[in-house]
Structures are given as C-alpha cells and as structure tokens.
C-alpha cells in the first residue's frame, strides 16, 4: 500500500467525514428534518463521495492520471469510484445501523466507526482498479 497516497486519501476522507456528518445531522439528527437514518446516511455519504472523488482525482492520485484527460475518462473514473464507494456506502449503512440500532452507540460515533472501517475497502479497491499506477490507459 503506497503510504503517502493512503495518508492523502485519509486527509481527503476526513474532509468527507465533515461533509457526511453535517448532512447526516441536518437530515436525521439535530438539524430538525427528522428523515429516516438509512436514507439520510445514503444522501450524506453520496454528497461526501462527490467531494472525495474530486479531491482524490486532483490531489491524492494526481500522478496516476494524465493531465488534460478527456471528460469521458474523467466521467468513467467517477462512475467506477461511485461503484466501489457505493458498495462502501452500503457497508457503512449496515455498520451504522448495527452500531446505533443494535448496540445502542451514539449516532455520530456509530457513523464515525462505520466510516473508519469502510475507508480500507474504498482505498484498496480504488488504488487498485480506479487510479492504476503507471498505466497509460486505465479505463
């Protein structure tokens, strides 16, 4: 595992945690909208995912893709990132419900635990299949 990239991935992920937590608070927590926790988590995670993709593409893995790549390549990479992290979102929702609803842990602490566990899945698969090191044609 490239340590420098993993550290950058985690820094980006930290910004995504703030996005995720803020949206979750707004939709299901103290923000007053009172939506279902699973739906709120999905919306929060997808918003954070978009934030994270952009930062990872232009900062974390910038050496792994060609400058000036086409919009089509960018879009395909986003779809692949969304698919990989989408599975991570599903895992995160399951873990959030396990920690919060079954174990009675605070909603935000449960969310933080689930994000931490899913980070390894997201980094490992994206580093291997999405931003392929030293590849001329990744997609």
Secondary structure in CASP SS format (residue, H / E / C, confidence):
PFRMAT SS
TARGET T0000
AUTHOR 0000-0000-0000
METHOD secondary structure of the structure
MODEL  1
X C 1.00
X C 1.00
X H 1.00
X H 1.00
X H 1.00
X H 1.00
X H 1.00
X H 1.00
X H 1.00
X H 1.00
X H 1.00
X H 1.00
X H 1.00
X H 1.00
X H 1.00
X H 1.00
X H 1.00
X H 1.00
X H 1.00
X H 1.00
X H 1.00
X H 1.00
X H 1.00
X H 1.00
X H 1.00
X H 1.00
X H 1.00
X H 1.00
X C 1.00
X C 1.00
X C 1.00
X C 1.00
X C 1.00
X C 1.00
X C 1.00
X C 1.00
X H 1.00
X H 1.00
X H 1.00
X H 1.00
X H 1.00
X H 1.00
X H 1.00
X H 1.00
X H 1.00
X H 1.00
X H 1.00
X H 1.00
X H 1.00
X H 1.00
X H 1.00
X H 1.00
X H 1.00
X H 1.00
X H 1.00
X H 1.00
X H 1.00
X H 1.00
X H 1.00
X H 1.00
X C 1.00
X H 1.00
X H 1.00
X H 1.00
X C 1.00
X C 1.00
X C 1.00
X C 1.00
X C 1.00
X C 1.00
X H 1.00
X H 1.00
X H 1.00
X H 1.00
X H 1.00
X H 1.00
X H 1.00
X H 1.00
X H 1.00
X H 1.00
X H 1.00
X H 1.00
X H 1.00
X H 1.00
X H 1.00
X H 1.00
X H 1.00
X H 1.00
X H 1.00
X H 1.00
X H 1.00
X H 1.00
X H 1.00
X H 1.00
X H 1.00
X H 1.00
X H 1.00
X H 1.00
X H 1.00
X H 1.00
X H 1.00
X H 1.00
X C 1.00
X C 1.00
X C 1.00
X C 1.00
X H 1.00
X H 1.00
X H 1.00
X H 1.00
X H 1.00
X H 1.00
X H 1.00
X H 1.00
X H 1.00
X H 1.00
X H 1.00
X H 1.00
X H 1.00
X H 1.00
X H 1.00
X H 1.00
X H 1.00
X H 1.00
X H 1.00
X H 1.00
X H 1.00
X H 1.00
X H 1.00
X C 1.00
X C 1.00
X C 1.00
X C 1.00
X C 1.00
X C 1.00
X C 1.00
X C 1.00
X C 1.00
X C 1.00
END
